[in-house]
């Protein structure tokens, strides 16, 4: 976003990533009010970045507090089983997002969103292996042996951050 003078022409000043900063602030507030984990952890950062990406890429330009309809949309986007990863990649690669209105191709918001996505994709965190715990409670239990509930696997940060963000939205 470029600072604008009164006559509507660009001030030629520093590009400020206000849309990304708003999305990150909102995500941080949702996670902090949910009080799910310490803000100094990598898991918290994964949740904040995943939620900020969701807010940024689905933003309709409203800079108000999140209305209930917006929270419902974020709940749907972050729900388990959704194609969130594909949705993020598609939105980051979309021509209208890449160009940015009046940005000349140098959109600082998009640069920060892409950096957050790279971190979420490339960083792996050690987490409980949910597949080793057994079938979900809604599936019938067969003759499977008891799983080791302490089993852990390395997983991309977004796979931990997304459910954390989803839970924070529910607690809001």
N, C-alpha and C positions, 0 to 999 in steps of 0.2 A: 504494500500500500504506500503510495507516495503522498507526502504532505501536499495539500492543495492550497493555492492562494485564493483570495476572494473572487478573482475573475475566472476561476475554474481551470487555470492552466497549471501544469505541474511545477512545483517549486524546485525540481531538480535535486532534491535532498536525498538523504538516506532512505532506502527502502526498509520499512518496518513490517515485520511479519505479524501483524495484528490478529489475523484470522487464526493462525497457528497458536499464538500466545493465548487467545481466548479459549480455544479448544483444550489446550494443555491445562490452563487454569481451571476450567470447568471439570475436566477429568480428575484433577488433583483434589478439588473440593468434594467431588462425589466419593472418591476413595477415602479421604480423611474423615468425612462424616460417617462413612460406613465402619470406620475403625477396624478394618479387617487385618491389617498388619502394619509393621513399622515402616514409615516412609523411607528409611535408609536402606531397605532391602532391594535386591535385584527383582524380586517378585513384584514388589510394589511398583518399581519402574516399568516392568512389563505390563502391569495392569493399567498404569497411567498412560503409557504410550499407545496401547491397544485401544483404550477408550478415547484418547485424544484423536487418534486416526479416524475412529468411527465418527466422532463428532465433527471433525474437520471435513471429512469426505461426504458427509450427509448434510452439511450445513446449508441452510436456506438463507443465510445472511442475517438472521436474527441474532442480536447480541444481548437479548434479555435473559433473565433466569429461565431455566428449562421448564416449559409448560408440560402439563401431564401428557399431552399428545406427543410431544417430542420425546419424553421419557419412554413412552410406549414404543415409539419407532426405534429408539436405541436398544430397548429390550429385545425387540425382534431381530435386529441386526446382529446382536451379540449372543443370541440364543445358541445352545448346544445343538450341533447338527446342521447349522446353517453353513452356507458356503462363504463364510466371512473372508477367508484368505483370498479366494478368487475375486470376490467383490472389491477388496482393497486393491489388488493388482489391476483389475479392470479400471477402477476409478483413477488410480495414479497414472495410468497410461492413456487415459481419455484425452483427446485433443483439446477439448475446452478447458480441462484442468491444467494441462501442460502449458497452454498458451497463457492463460490468466488474462483477465480483461485489462488491457492497457499496460501489461507488464513488460512487453518487449522480450519475452522469453526468460527473464530473470526474476522469477517469482520467489521471494524469500520464504513465503509460507509453504510452497510446494517443496522447496529444497529441504526445509526442516521436516516436513511430513515424510519425504523419501528417506531422509537420514534415520528417522524413527523406525520406518519399515525395515530398512537394512539391518538395524540393530535387532529388531524383533525376529527377523528371519535368520540372521547369522549367529546370534547368541543362543547357546544352549544352557539350560538350567537343569539341575538334578531334581527330579520330582518322583513322587510315588508312581509306580507302574500300575495304572488303573486296569489294564488288561489282565494283569496277574491276580488281581483281587477276585475276579470272577465275573459272572454275567450280571448285567444290571438287575435291580430288584424286580423289574416288571417282566423279565424273561423267566420261564420255568427253569427250575434247578434240576440238573441231571445228575449223573453219577460222576461228576468231576471231582477230583481230589481238592482238598483245601489248598488255596493259594497262599503263598508267602506274602503277607500284608506289608512286610518291610522291604519288599523288592522295589528298587528304584531304577529309573532310566534317565538318560539325557534327552531332553525334549526342547524344541525351539521355544524361545521366550514367549512368542505370541500364544502358544498353546496353553500356557499358564496364565498369561495376562488377560486373555479374552474372558475366561470364566470369572476371574476376579473382578473385572470391570462389570460383567453382567450381574454379579451378586451385589456390587456396590450400587448399581442402578435400582435393583429390587429393594435395597435397604433405604433408599432415599425417600 
